[in-house]
Amino acid sequence: MSSSPVEHAALAAYISRPTGRNGKSIGLVVAIAALAAIICFSLAIGARTVPVSDVAAALISPDSGIDSETIWSLRLPRTLLGLMAGIGFALSGALMQALTRNPLADPGILGINAGAAFAMVVAIGLLGISHPLSLIWFAFAGTGLAAIAVYAAAMGGRAGATPLRLTLAGVAIGSVLRGLTSTLIFLDPNTFDHMLNWEVGSLAITGYDNLTYTAPFVAMGIVLALISAPVLNIVALGDDQARSLGAGLGRARIMVVIAVMLLTGAATAAAGPLGFLGLMVPYVARWIGGNDQRWIFAYTLVLAPIILLTADIIGRLSMRPAEIQVGIVTAFIGAPVLIWLVRARKVTAL
């Protein structure tokens, strides 16, 4: 027996209910405080530890001393990139999970950031393009084409694009794209020498050029994500029920796709194809904030840089004065999470 539109509306309101709002708000404040602490540690820790008091002094009154130069030219850009890239990858994962109702949707697992990386390498190696702003547009194109390829590969058969089929198609296509990217880089090491760390996923940058070009696109992606959150709550009911409630599914899907392209493309262009953030962070955000996408997105915005900057700090401390690239650390953390999700049978639709 089918439900009435009134029952559908009641169910949609139930999903978006403000239950536990005080507790969730307190949790969000605690997370913001934790993020502030992690930012301080990120600015203080490196090949040489700078006392937090000296970090504060350097930020308030910059001078020509070595600590001030290190913080302003190396550690502050690195920390800001961690904030931006973490949000970009994790929020795009949360959007993809909400739209496809696939708990394994992640820009890395589905091969989308591999498409962005491959497009950038083609632009540099074959077309001779080097300007950061031009490369970002290639990253957007690679993101979109990879998403289309993964969805087309998963659509075959009677079952259609199930969560598991999307995951398998994404892993396969992403592996091919990563292999092609590595091949192009190693065939011309002189051209791509500065991209070897980027290919793994790295926050090690000098200066603010990358941030200047990529941050506006991440900001636009965040705005689109927040606008789409209420509609995605209704999408969780299923397409038929969402249509009966008058939800504009086509417009919502277009908005989410554009947001994912902006977030993933810009983050990949700046930090390389980091994986698993889009898987881990939304899962934790959902565990804390429930099924309301507004809370999931809010927590994702805070938890993502916490996790990425923590992974970066671990990489810096592991082999001082050298370091392990943050992409390797996130892979070590994220791979067991993926295995656990699969073994726990959490690959059914959300």
C-alpha positions in Angstrom: 0.0 0.0 0.0 1.5 3.4 -1.1 1.9 6.2 1.4 0.1 9.5 1.0 2.0 12.8 0.3 1.2 13.9 3.8 3.0 10.8 5.2 5.9 11.5 2.8 6.1 15.1 4.1 6.0 13.8 7.7 8.9 11.4 7.0 10.9 14.2 5.3 10.3 16.4 8.3 11.4 13.6 10.6 14.7 13.3 8.9 15.4 17.0 9.1 14.1 17.3 12.7 16.2 19.3 15.2 16.4 16.4 17.6 19.5 16.7 19.9 20.3 20.1 18.5 21.9 21.3 21.7 24.1 18.2 21.9 25.1 18.5 18.3 25.9 22.2 18.7 28.1 21.5 21.7 29.8 18.7 19.8 30.5 21.1 16.9 31.9 23.7 19.3 34.2 21.1 20.8 35.3 20.1 17.3 36.0 23.7 16.4 38.2 24.0 19.5 40.0 20.8 18.6 40.6 22.3 15.1 42.1 25.4 16.6 44.5 23.3 18.7 45.5 21.2 15.7 46.2 24.4 13.7 48.5 25.6 16.5 50.3 22.2 16.5 50.6 22.3 12.7 52.3 25.8 12.9 54.6 24.7 15.7 55.7 21.2 14.5 58.1 20.5 11.7 61.7 19.7 11.1 62.3 21.9 14.1 59.6 22.6 16.8 58.7 26.2 17.5 57.2 27.0 20.9 53.5 27.9 20.6 54.3 31.3 22.3 56.8 32.0 19.5 54.2 31.0 16.9 51.7 33.5 18.3 54.4 36.2 18.4 55.4 35.5 14.8 51.7 35.7 13.7 51.0 38.9 15.6 54.3 40.7 14.9 56.1 39.2 11.9 59.8 39.9 11.7 62.9 38.7 9.7 63.8 36.0 12.2 64.0 32.3 11.2 60.9 31.3 13.2 58.8 34.0 11.6 60.0 33.2 8.1 59.4 29.5 8.6 55.9 30.0 9.8 54.8 32.6 7.3 56.5 31.1 4.2 56.2 27.4 4.9 53.9 26.3 7.8 51.1 28.8 7.4 50.6 28.0 3.7 50.8 24.3 4.5 48.2 24.6 7.2 45.8 26.6 5.1 46.2 24.1 2.3 45.4 21.3 4.8 42.2 23.2 5.7 41.2 23.7 2.1 42.1 20.3 0.7 40.6 18.5 3.7 37.3 20.3 3.2 37.4 19.8 -0.6 37.9 16.0 -0.5 35.7 15.3 2.5 32.8 17.5 1.6 32.8 16.1 -2.0 32.6 12.6 -0.5 29.7 13.6 1.7 27.9 15.0 -1.3 28.5 11.9 -3.3 27.3 9.6 -0.5 24.1 11.7 -0.1 23.3 11.8 -3.8 24.0 8.2 -4.6 23.1 6.8 -1.2 26.4 4.9 -1.4 28.3 4.8 1.9 31.5 3.9 -0.1 31.4 7.0 -2.3 34.7 8.8 -2.1 36.6 10.9 -4.8 39.6 8.5 -4.3 37.8 5.2 -4.3 35.5 6.1 -7.3 38.6 7.3 -9.2 37.4 10.9 -9.6 40.5 12.6 -8.2 42.6 10.2 -10.3 40.8 11.7 -13.4 41.7 15.2 -12.2 45.3 14.3 -11.7 45.6 12.6 -15.1 44.1 15.6 -16.9 46.6 17.9 -15.2 49.5 15.7 -16.1 48.4 15.6 -19.7 48.1 19.4 -19.7 51.6 19.8 -18.4 53.4 17.0 -20.2 51.7 17.0 -23.6 50.2 20.5 -24.0 52.9 22.5 -22.2 50.5 24.2 -19.9 51.9 25.3 -16.6 49.8 28.2 -15.2 48.0 27.1 -12.1 44.6 28.6 -13.1 44.7 26.8 -16.4 45.5 23.5 -14.7 42.6 23.9 -12.4 40.2 23.9 -15.4 41.8 20.7 -16.7 41.3 19.2 -13.2 37.6 20.0 -13.4 37.4 18.4 -16.8 39.2 15.3 -15.6 36.9 15.1 -12.6 33.8 15.2 -14.8 35.0 12.7 -17.4 36.1 10.2 -14.7 32.7 10.4 -13.0 30.9 9.8 -16.3 33.2 6.8 -17.1 32.7 5.3 -13.7 28.9 5.7 -13.8 28.7 4.3 -17.3 30.8 1.3 -16.4 28.7 0.6 -13.3 25.3 0.9 -15.2 25.6 -2.4 -17.1 23.4 -5.3 -16.2 20.0 -5.5 -14.7 21.0 -4.3 -11.2 22.2 -1.0 -12.5 24.7 1.2 -10.6 24.6 -0.4 -7.2 26.9 0.9 -4.4 29.2 -2.1 -4.9 29.3 -1.9 -8.7 30.1 1.8 -8.5 32.9 1.1 -6.1 34.4 -1.7 -8.2 34.1 0.4 -11.4 35.7 3.4 -9.6 38.6 1.3 -8.3 39.2 -0.2 -11.7 39.1 3.1 -13.6 41.0 4.9 -10.9 43.8 2.3 -11.0 44.1 2.7 -14.8 44.2 6.5 -14.6 46.7 6.4 -11.7 48.9 4.0 -13.8 48.8 6.3 -16.8 49.6 9.3 -14.6 52.6 7.6 -13.1 53.8 6.5 -16.5 53.7 10.1 -17.9 55.5 11.4 -14.9 58.3 8.9 -15.0 58.7 9.2 -18.8 59.6 12.9 -18.4 61.1 13.3 -14.9 62.6 16.7 -15.7 59.2 18.2 -16.5 57.4 16.5 -13.6 60.2 16.6 -11.0 58.2 19.0 -8.8 55.1 16.8 -9.0 56.5 13.6 -7.6 55.4 14.4 -4.1 52.1 15.9 -5.4 51.3 12.7 -7.2 51.2 10.9 -3.8 49.4 13.7 -2.1 51.3 16.4 -0.3 50.7 19.6 1.7 54.3 20.7 1.3 54.1 24.0 -0.5 55.9 27.3 -0.4 54.0 30.6 -0.7 50.3 31.3 -1.3 49.9 31.0 -5.1 48.1 27.7 -5.1 45.8 28.8 -2.4 45.0 32.0 -4.2 43.9 30.2 -7.3 42.1 27.2 -5.8 40.4 28.6 -2.6 37.6 30.5 -4.5 36.5 27.3 -6.2 36.4 25.4 -2.9 34.4 28.3 -1.4 31.9 28.1 -4.3 31.7 24.3 -3.8 31.0 24.8 -0.1 28.2 27.3 -0.8 26.5 24.9 -3.3 26.8 22.0 -0.8 25.1 24.0 2.0 22.4 25.1 -0.4 21.7 21.5 -1.5 21.7 20.0 2.0 17.9 20.3 2.6 17.0 18.8 -0.8 19.5 15.9 -0.2 17.5 15.1 3.0 14.5 14.5 0.9 16.5 12.5 -1.7 17.3 10.1 1.1 13.7 9.0 1.0 14.1 7.7 -2.6 13.5 9.2 -6.0 9.8 8.4 -6.1 8.9 9.8 -2.7 11.2 12.8 -3.3 9.3 13.6 -6.6 6.0 13.3 -4.8 7.1 15.9 -2.4 8.0 18.3 -5.2 11.8 18.1 -4.8 13.7 19.3 -7.9 15.8 16.2 -8.3 17.3 17.3 -11.6 18.4 20.6 -10.3 19.7 19.1 -7.1 21.8 16.6 -9.0 23.3 19.2 -11.2 24.1 21.4 -8.2 25.8 18.5 -6.4 27.8 17.4 -9.5 29.0 21.0 -10.0 30.0 21.2 -6.3 31.8 17.9 -6.4 33.7 19.0 -9.5 34.7 22.3 -7.9 35.7 20.7 -4.6 37.6 17.7 -5.9 39.2 19.5 -8.9 40.5 22.4 -6.8 41.7 20.2 -4.0 43.5 17.8 -6.3 45.1 20.6 -8.2 46.5 22.0 -5.0 47.4 18.9 -2.9 47.4 16.0 -5.3 45.0 13.0 -5.4 44.5 12.4 -1.7 42.3 9.4 -0.9 40.0 8.1 1.8 39.1 11.5 3.3 35.8 11.5 1.5 35.1 8.1 3.0 36.3 8.5 6.6 35.1 12.0 7.5 31.4 11.8 6.4 31.1 8.5 8.2 32.4 10.1 11.4 30.2 13.1 10.8 27.1 10.9 10.3 27.9 8.9 13.4 28.0 12.2 15.4 25.4 14.3 13.7 22.8 11.7 12.5 21.3 11.5 9.1 20.5 15.2 8.6 22.8 16.4 5.8 22.9 19.9 7.3 24.7 18.5 10.4 26.8 16.0 8.3 28.1 18.9 6.2 28.7 21.1 9.2 30.7 18.5 11.0 32.5 17.6 7.8 33.7 21.2 7.4 35.4 20.9 10.8 36.4 17.3 11.1 38.1 17.1 7.6 40.9 19.5 8.3 41.4 18.0 11.8 42.0 14.6 10.3 44.1 15.8 7.4 46.3 18.1 9.5 46.7 15.4 12.1 47.9 13.0 9.4 50.3 15.6 8.2 51.7 16.2 11.7 52.2 12.4 12.0 54.0 12.4 8.7 56.3 15.2 9.8 57.1 13.6 13.2 57.7 10.1 11.8 61.0 10.7 10.1 62.3 14.1 11.3 64.0 16.1 9.8 62.5 14.3 6.7 58.8 13.5 6.4 56.3 11.0 5.1 53.9 12.5 2.6 50.4 13.0 4.0 48.8 11.0 1.2 50.7 7.9 2.5 49.5 8.5 6.0 45.8 8.9 5.0 46.1 5.7 3.0 47.3 3.8 6.0 44.4 5.2 8.1 41.7 5.0 5.4 42.4 1.5 3.9 41.5 -0.3 7.2 38.3 1.9 7.5 37.3 0.8 4.0 37.9 -2.9 4.8 35.9 -2.5 8.0 33.0 -0.9 6.3 32.8 -3.7 3.7 33.2 -6.4 6.3 30.5 -4.8 8.5 28.2 -5.0 5.5 27.7 -1.3 5.3 27.8 -1.2 1.5 24.0 -1.2 1.2 22.3 2.0 0.2 22.1 4.7 2.8 
